[in-house]
Amino acid sequence: MQGQFHQSIEVFDTSARKWLETNGLLSDTTHTPKIYVEATDKKLYTCHANDIVVVEDDTWRSVARLPVEVANMPYLVSFPGHLLLISMSKYGEPSNAYKMDLNERVWTKVHVPIKHSRHVESGCCLII
């Protein structure tokens, strides 16, 4: 039956080739939709409240505050040494984009031309 959901998250372990339970670790975050990103440092990041958080020793730890302009459903993408954050200030307004250096943990605003400023459904980093 559609529409009956419960809160559980499983992670696919590619080396063991099986699904593993997260024991509530990933379900601690309150921002939905939940976007988890494995960065090039092999750590798992997500948005929680007004922060970017990372899993370390089975605990979420704050890494950096989100930029003030980030309000609606931020989307994260990882690329070498950085996280890219895309969000709208308010519904229907142009997108804001920021990149964060994972070593310095400082946000830098990225210019998004209005004609390319839309809602982000998904994204990836392709290195050629």
Residue pairs with C-beta under 8 A, 6 or more apart in sequence:
7 27
8 21
8 27
9 22
9 26
9 27
10 19
10 20
10 21
10 22
11 19
11 20
11 22
11 26
12 18
12 19
12 20
13 19
13 20
25 55
25 58
25 60
26 34
26 36
28 48
28 60
29 46
29 47
29 48
29 53
29 60
30 48
30 49
31 46
31 47
31 48
31 49
31 74
33 73
34 46
35 46
35 47
35 74
35 75
35 76
36 44
36 45
36 46
37 44
37 45
37 46
37 76
37 77
37 78
37 83
38 44
38 45
38 78
39 45
39 78
39 82
39 83
39 102
40 78
40 79
40 80
40 81
40 102
41 102
43 54
43 55
43 56
44 54
44 55
45 52
45 53
45 54
45 63
45 76
45 78
45 83
46 52
46 53
46 60
46 76
47 53
47 66
47 74
47 76
48 60
48 62
50 65
50 66
51 62
51 63
51 64
51 65
51 66
52 62
52 63
52 64
52 65
52 66
52 76
52 83
52 85
52 100
53 60
53 61
53 62
53 63
54 60
54 61
54 63
55 61
63 105
64 100
64 105
64 106
64 107
66 74
66 85
67 85
67 96
67 98
67 107
67 109
69 87
69 89
69 96
70 85
70 87
70 89
70 96
70 98
71 87
71 88
71 89
71 90
72 87
72 88
72 89
72 90
72 91
73 87
73 88
74 85
74 86
74 87
75 85
75 86
75 87
75 120
75 123
76 83
76 84
76 85
77 83
77 84
77 86
77 123
77 124
77 125
78 84
78 125
79 125
79 127
80 125
80 127
81 101
81 102
81 103
82 99
82 100
82 101
82 102
83 99
83 100
83 102
84 97
84 98
84 99
84 110
84 123
84 125
85 97
85 98
85 99
85 100
85 107
86 95
86 96
86 97
86 112
86 120
86 123
87 95
87 96
88 94
88 95
88 96
88 119
89 96
94 112
94 114
94 117
95 112
95 117
95 118
95 119
95 120
96 109
96 112
97 109
97 110
97 111
97 112
98 107
98 108
98 109
98 110
99 107
99 108
99 110
100 106
100 107
100 108
101 108
